[in-house]
């Protein structure tokens, strides 16, 4: 079990917080192809529970950029049931197809007034992006190690920086926490 209050307290002092999230658990295959795969019941529960955890940590996003693939869209929609109307949401197919560069573009186009940005997309994009963004000389080795193992469904990496998102470069994010959906049970 993770200490959400401790993570929230740590994040409260950080001017800009990026939350990278893999979508919730999805069905194995779909007639319509990979992009059409839907969340399982477990995936819907994971998404809602992670949203509640982010809310408890004081990390309700100002803006959400989500892959337009069905399972990511459903994850985001489920989270909005907890967040309400606060976040601005944009769904982009390039977060499904465009890899790490598409994710970095989302960060780069985020307004400096936004404090918390949530990006919901897929593996291996989220774990690769975390590796590029995180400063390996900061943070706890355990957190860095967990990010390197890859993101299980509905897991999040929480990174922070004093710089607005558009000014983030490679290895500038301070790793604050890594939370797997299973940590919240």
Secondary structure, DSSP 8 states (H G I E B T S, - for coil): ---HHHHHHHHHT-SEEEEEEE---B-S--TT-GGG--B-HHHHHHHHHHHHHHHHTT---SEEEEE-SHHHHHHHHHHHHHHTT-SEEEEETHHHHSHHHHHHHHHHTS-TT--EEEEEE-TTHHHHHHHHHB-TTSS-HHHHHHHHT---TT-EEEEEESS-GGG--TT-BEEEEEE-GGGG-
